[in-house]
Amino acid sequence: MKLSEIKIATTVAIMQSATTKDERKSLTVSKDVERQCEIVGKHLGKAFLLECLTNAENCLDDSKKFTEIMKQFEKIGARFSEVVELD
């Protein structure tokens, strides 16, 4: 499925879970939503790593790109973060 389709299906599942009176069904939907989010997270994590690897290769092959990313890196520094803000 496309990410946009997964987002729609997950949103509707959350809506159904919030409005159902059947606790067992609600719990099942909650588990399904949680699992779907884990799957998407793994996929996006792999896509993020692949993008970083590709960018690194391009920067090592192109001195202009290397210089540009190093200027950006000077502002950021070598940090690790558990908090992700969307650009």
C-alpha positions in Angstrom: 0.0 0.0 0.0 1.0 3.6 -0.5 1.9 5.6 2.6 -1.1 7.9 1.9 -3.4 4.8 1.8 -2.0 3.4 5.0 -2.5 6.8 6.7 -6.2 6.9 5.6 -6.8 3.3 6.8 -5.1 3.9 10.1 -7.0 7.2 10.6 -10.3 5.5 10.0 -9.3 2.6 12.3 -8.6 5.1 15.1 -11.9 6.8 14.4 -13.8 3.4 14.6 -11.9 2.4 17.8 -12.9 5.7 19.4 -16.6 5.3 18.6 -17.1 1.6 19.2 -18.8 0.3 22.3 -17.2 -3.2 21.9 -14.1 -3.1 24.1 -12.6 -6.2 22.5 -12.9 -4.7 19.0 -11.5 -1.5 20.2 -8.5 -3.3 21.8 -7.9 -5.3 18.5 -8.0 -2.1 16.5 -5.6 -0.4 18.9 -3.1 -3.3 18.5 -3.5 -3.2 14.7 -2.8 0.6 14.7 0.2 0.1 16.9 1.6 -2.6 14.7 0.9 -0.6 11.5 2.8 2.4 13.0 5.8 0.1 13.8 5.9 -1.2 10.2 5.7 2.4 8.8 8.4 3.5 11.3 10.8 0.7 10.2 10.1 1.5 6.5 10.7 5.3 7.0 13.8 4.5 9.1 15.3 2.4 6.3 14.4 5.1 3.7 16.1 7.7 5.9 19.3 5.7 6.2 19.3 5.0 2.4 18.9 8.8 1.8 21.8 9.6 4.2 24.0 6.9 2.6 23.2 8.3 -0.9 23.9 11.9 0.2 27.2 10.9 1.8 28.3 9.1 -1.4 27.3 12.2 -3.5 29.2 14.6 -1.1 32.3 12.4 -1.3 32.2 12.5 -5.1 31.4 16.2 -5.5 33.5 18.8 -3.7 30.9 21.5 -4.0 28.3 19.3 -2.3 30.9 18.3 0.3 31.6 22.0 1.1 27.9 22.8 1.3 27.1 20.0 3.8 30.2 20.8 5.9 29.0 24.4 6.2 25.6 23.1 7.4 27.3 20.7 9.7 29.3 23.5 11.4 26.0 25.0 12.6 24.6 21.7 13.8 27.6 19.9 15.2 28.0 16.2 16.0 24.9 15.6 18.0 22.5 12.8 18.7 18.8 13.5 19.2 15.8 11.4 20.4 13.5 14.3 19.5 12.6 14.7 15.8 11.0 18.0 14.6 9.4 18.0 11.2 10.8 20.6 8.8 
